Amino acid sequence: MGCTAVLGAPDPWGMMVARLSRIPNGYRELLIFLGAYVAYSLVRGLASGAEETALQNAEWVMRVQESVGIGIERGVQEALIGLPVMDLLNWVYLIAQFAVVPVALVWMYRRNRQGYLVLRTTLLVAWFIALPIYWLVPTAPPRLSGAGFIDTVNSQTPLALDSPLVTVFYNPFAAIPSLHSAFAFTVGIAIALVAHRSATRATGLLWGPVVAVAVVATGNHFVLDIVLGLVVATAGAAVAFWIHLPGARPRRWRPAPAESGGGKPG
């Protein structure tokens, strides 16, 4: 009787999965990204008050870059400030995450469901790889590093990145890795692979490099941040391909084919 009672007990996990499976696909995808943002918000809270550590880490990044010859942020900013293209780069930075990524996801969802799944999983895995790094290695961006970089978004657009309203939605000390760059390259390549028109494919391929220039020119990321962003994006893509495209796995790691019924002839 005790065994029967245990076997007949409700399974909370199974019930939750069953309820989630009844949610329409589009709403379920929104819930997934909402959950990811909640996780990001929790990490942002854990990293609060880490300004001194973030500044020290930014100094370390600058030293490393100078030692390997990639400390080009100041030169890029000085070359572009005052040119009309700087206004465009400011807005590229602002819309890259909060407008282009959602629009690209919706476009991919409607255009190619398999491509959407790979893109979605790549972005989420990259995001979740970055979260503990933001917590454990908070790093100030160039504009907050005290090294003399100009905050062009604050000074040249109506939006102040350091305002209390804006900082509610993002972590100012989440410079490493650059998810701006990671997401831009991922979205751009995904669009280029799926699009039929050559102009759309070209736009997709150019989007990542344009965003990379924007985050450096606006003083929001170091070059090393971009490199590490591409690393987490690559890791995310590897996981996404493993999950959604089993045919892309090495042969010895592919699922075994299902056995056909009926047994051997004769």
Secondary structure, 3 states (H helix, E strand, C coil): CHHHHHHCCCCHHHHHHHHHHCCCHHHHHHHHHHHHHHHHHHHHHHCCCCHHHHHHHHHHHHHHHHHHCCCCHHHHHHHHCCCHHHHHHHHHHHHHHHHHHHHHHHHHHHHCHHHHHHHHHHHHHHHHHHHHHHHHCCECCHHHCCCCCCCHHHHHCCCCCCCHHHHCCCCCCECCCCHHHHHHHHHHHHHHHHCCCHHHHHHHHHHHHHHHHHHHHCCCCCHHHHHHHHHHHHHHHHHHHHHHCHHHCCHHHCCCCCCCCCCCCC
